[in-house]
Amino acid sequence: LGIGQEIDGDSIYNGAHDNASGTATLLAIAEAFAKLDKKPERTVVFLFVTAEEQGLLGSAYYAANPIFPPQETIANINMDGLGYYGLMKDLTIIGYGQSELDDLAESIAKKQGRYIMPDTEPGKGYFFRSDHFSFAKVGIPAIFASGTYESMQKGVEYVSQKKAEFNRTSYHKPADEIDESWSFDGMQQDGQLFFEMGIELSKENKEVRWKDGSEFKSIRAKSLRN
């Protein structure tokens, strides 16, 4: 968030977790794609959008002024702050059940020894509050997921405590700074999963559909007819 209201003598809002962790991981995935011996069959866009907190302004602008038309865009993978709790047993999918991207994510997560779970707080409407929603609204199948529930080594309660502590002390505050206690294993784990999803989606014959019951399925069908 840049420079803001001073709290405890500090006015620099570094955003180390939210969202430098996601930004750094996306850069690492982009680098991995650039180093592939065999280039992807489809174009892969690495998009860094701004002002999510102010109303998804960056992603909404791109959705309204896309480089590639929505009907020619196979999918959107959204990344936000990634956990610093170490390797995770879960991959929590916000808005689980919306599209076939869930199935792709699950197949890769299983290879990592992880299980899939839906958002534990669906009443908070997170699917409609992050940047993937801008893509979903124009019909592009989208997914928003990360390991946020159960640490492989320290369990559920440990992660719950760390998340509560962050929300209490650091969320959108200058205290969101990198800490020596952080583990980057979980970020790498999620990044590897997103990279492998991207590889699969970049295959020329790969298609992704919204599932029956999704409110975005009809939007996709209409865009494909245009």
JOBELFEN-V431498 format. One record per backbone hydrogen bond with DSSP energy under -1.0 kcal/mol. CO is the residue of the C=O (numbers start at 0). NH is the residue of the N-H. E is the energy in kcal/mol with one decimal. If there is no record, write none. Layout:
co=CO nh=NH e=E
co=CO nh=NH e=E
This chain:
co=1 nh=12 e=-3.5
co=6 nh=9 e=-1.4
co=9 nh=6 e=-2.7
co=10 nh=3 e=-2.3
co=11 nh=13 e=-1.2
co=12 nh=1 e=-1.1
co=14 nh=19 e=-2.7
co=18 nh=22 e=-2.3
co=19 nh=23 e=-2.8
co=20 nh=24 e=-1.7
co=21 nh=25 e=-2.3
co=22 nh=26 e=-2.1
co=23 nh=27 e=-2.0
co=24 nh=28 e=-2.2
co=25 nh=29 e=-2.5
co=26 nh=30 e=-2.2
co=27 nh=31 e=-2.1
co=28 nh=32 e=-2.3
co=29 nh=33 e=-2.3
co=30 nh=34 e=-1.3
co=32 nh=35 e=-1.4
co=49 nh=57 e=-2.3
co=50 nh=56 e=-1.9
co=51 nh=54 e=-1.8
co=51 nh=55 e=-2.1
co=55 nh=59 e=-2.6
co=56 nh=60 e=-2.0
co=57 nh=61 e=-2.1
co=58 nh=62 e=-2.5
co=59 nh=63 e=-1.6
co=60 nh=64 e=-1.7
co=68 nh=71 e=-1.7
co=69 nh=72 e=-1.6
co=75 nh=142 e=-1.9
co=83 nh=182 e=-1.6
co=86 nh=151 e=-2.7
co=88 nh=114 e=-2.6
co=90 nh=116 e=-1.8
co=91 nh=145 e=-1.7
co=92 nh=95 e=-1.1
co=92 nh=118 e=-1.1
co=94 nh=97 e=-1.2
co=97 nh=210 e=-2.9
co=98 nh=101 e=-1.4
co=99 nh=103 e=-1.7
co=100 nh=104 e=-2.7
co=101 nh=105 e=-2.4
co=102 nh=106 e=-2.0
co=103 nh=107 e=-1.6
co=104 nh=108 e=-2.7
co=105 nh=109 e=-2.4
co=108 nh=113 e=-2.4
co=109 nh=112 e=-1.6
co=114 nh=90 e=-1.9
co=116 nh=92 e=-2.4
co=120 nh=123 e=-1.9
co=121 nh=124 e=-1.9
co=124 nh=127 e=-1.5
co=125 nh=128 e=-1.8
co=129 nh=132 e=-2.1
co=130 nh=133 e=-1.1
co=131 nh=135 e=-2.4
co=132 nh=136 e=-2.3
co=134 nh=137 e=-1.0
co=134 nh=139 e=-2.0
co=135 nh=138 e=-2.2
co=140 nh=75 e=-2.3
co=142 nh=77 e=-2.8
co=143 nh=93 e=-2.7
co=145 nh=91 e=-2.4
co=149 nh=88 e=-3.3
co=150 nh=154 e=-1.5
co=154 nh=150 e=-1.8
co=155 nh=159 e=-2.3
co=156 nh=160 e=-2.5
co=157 nh=161 e=-2.3
co=158 nh=162 e=-2.6
co=159 nh=163 e=-2.2
co=160 nh=164 e=-2.4
co=161 nh=165 e=-2.3
co=162 nh=166 e=-2.5
co=163 nh=167 e=-1.8
co=164 nh=168 e=-2.4
co=165 nh=169 e=-3.0
co=165 nh=170 e=-1.9
co=169 nh=172 e=-2.1
co=172 nh=175 e=-2.0
co=174 nh=176 e=-2.4
co=175 nh=15 e=-2.3
co=178 nh=181 e=-1.8
co=183 nh=187 e=-2.3
co=184 nh=188 e=-2.3
co=185 nh=189 e=-2.5
co=186 nh=190 e=-2.7
co=187 nh=191 e=-2.6
co=188 nh=192 e=-1.7
co=189 nh=193 e=-2.6
co=190 nh=194 e=-2.4
co=191 nh=195 e=-2.4
co=192 nh=196 e=-2.3
co=193 nh=197 e=-2.5
co=194 nh=198 e=-2.2
co=195 nh=199 e=-2.1
co=196 nh=200 e=-2.7
co=197 nh=201 e=-1.5
co=199 nh=202 e=-1.3
co=201 nh=41 e=-1.0
co=202 nh=205 e=-1.7
co=208 nh=99 e=-2.4
co=210 nh=213 e=-2.2
co=213 nh=216 e=-1.2
co=215 nh=219 e=-2.0
co=216 nh=220 e=-2.3
co=217 nh=221 e=-2.2
co=218 nh=222 e=-2.2
co=219 nh=223 e=-2.3
co=220 nh=224 e=-1.0
